[in-house]
Amino acid sequence: MTLFGHKAPLTAQFGLAIVAIDLLVAVFGPWLAPYGQSQSVGDTWGAPSAQMLLGADQIGRDMLTRLIYGARTTIGIAACTTILSFFIGITLGFTAAVGGAWADILLSRLVDIMLSIPQLILALIILGVFGSSIPVLIVTIAVLDSTRVFRLARALGKNLTVLEFVEVARMRGEGMWWVISKEILPNAMAPLVSEFGLRFCFNFLFVATLSFLGIGVQPPYADWGGMVRENAAAINFGLLAPLYPAIAIALLTVAVNLIVDWLLSIDARPSGAQAEM
Amino acid sequence: MGRLIATRAGLGLLTLLAVSILIFVCTQILPGDVASTVLGQQATPDALRVFRAELGLDKPAYVRYFNWLFGVLHGDFGRSLTNQRDIIEELVPRFANTMFLAAYTALIAVPLAVGLGIFSAIREGRFSDRLVNVVTLIAISVPEFFVGYLLIIFFAIDLGWFPSLATVFPGMGVGERFYVATLPAITLTLVVAAHMLRMTRNSVLSIMSTPYIEMAFLKGLSRGRVVMWHALPNAAGPIISIVALDLAYLVVGVVVVEVVFVYPGVGQYMVDAVAKRDVPVVQACGLVFAAVYVTLNTLADIAAILVNPRLRHLR
């Protein structure tokens, strides 16, 4: 595969293949899965067989089926989270860059405070107060993650607002919203896109980690982090059950990292992105 | 320089204060009226009023904040909702356990990461350097629990060298404590050391492109000698602040690893409390983690000021 005339190296091709497979599984999961999501078809941690390629889980559900449905939940939540996070982060970041000094100071200090506690700890506090459900999970992670997006968007916006074409648009009397969406956003697109890959990867791991801790996606939904937790006891009998979902998680994150590595090597980031480092 | 360090320390304190406000707002203000949640829909207005007065909820938010802060500074974190025990009694031994695990990890991770980082900078571009690079990239991108379970399967189940559960109890011998905590410490090491190693390698290599290093090469010195005697002293500053920052990250990594190995630390306590929605405990643990994190970050900055003369003057 080529992009802008650059051929993907072997590592990036591997990454793209894994991501493509995962996305296909996530979208067409229910048609691919041999059994139902919560259907018990075998013995506890039953051995792999022709009917159940990866064996059964802790209450006899087909492991492969759970993995396929899990792709849907985990990747779906991570995608929703990242999109919401970018929406919040970009809107507020550009507002801070284009709007007045007060908006900038207020938003920036708030973000500084939020960034001075580890994200996991803040997420645990919020989930402890509100309880864990999928909407709470998505909003919590999105808000926490948007602080990173805010920083990047604000830096990009600051660098772009001083350019002539933005000045011209303002003098024409265009409103703030028009300036942001028509003048700044298109020019900030490239660095935001490669950031999107990284943030997706981070959120995906974050959702998986929270579910693994038992405070993310709740049963009966299949999701990869939760599956590791549910099957953890199998390890004491020398069974590999918790490793399958863990491998699925690891493969996807490594794949996305390989692709982002390649993208970053193509596009030596344009000016605005440097401020984020 | 003294003034600069004092300023940084003061900024750290200010951050802690802001963080405590944030945690207070999240746990006390956002959930709304605790009294009607606890007593339910059928509670009479009188019962609600008495209960609110009992919890101090009838006072304005800022008074409640200062009361809470005053209590926390005197070691009063309140009582757990689930078992009515004093939180501080549970928290202290667990905090000691967590710090023990973190210190043990640091003891392994820091020499390993810095050593291998320098080694891989000396052998830049060779096979051993590339191998280290790939391994660390993988170690960074996989979740902590994956590494943890892999190690359990290999070292605890297959080889039987270490126990798969890191059970620690009061009155346990120091040697046994180290033995039991080895697998969790190795797991954390793999996660933290990878990042430290890459940054160490990069900061040594960034010094390698300066003219005075070229001069050293032109004198005919070997690559190993140039790195050790010429590049390293100047790379020490960034390396020290990276190590300190990664130790701060370690405190977070502890949460997941404690759950994997069922290690009785603050992380496990907090996760249990979140699952049971025991807000006072969550609040206390969150505050402890935040305080450790902010303190280590502040120390990292101060260390950077001490090591790098260029940071000593305000611009």
Interface residues (C-beta under 8 A of the other chain):
Chain A: I113 M114 S116 I117 P118 L120 I121 L122 L124 I125 I126 L127 G128 V129 F130 G131 S132 C201 L205 A208 T209 F212 L213 G214 I215 G225 V228 A232 I235 N236 G238 L240 P242 L243 A246 I247 I249 A250 T253 V254 N257
Chain B: T15 A18 V19 L22 I23 C26 T27 L30 P31 L137 I138 I140 S141 V142 P143 E144 F145 F146 Y149 L150 I152 I153 I157 D158 S164 Y249 V251 V252 V255 V256 V259 V260 M270 V271 A273 V274 A275 R277 D278 V279 V282 Q283 C285 G286 F289 A290 Y293 V294 N297
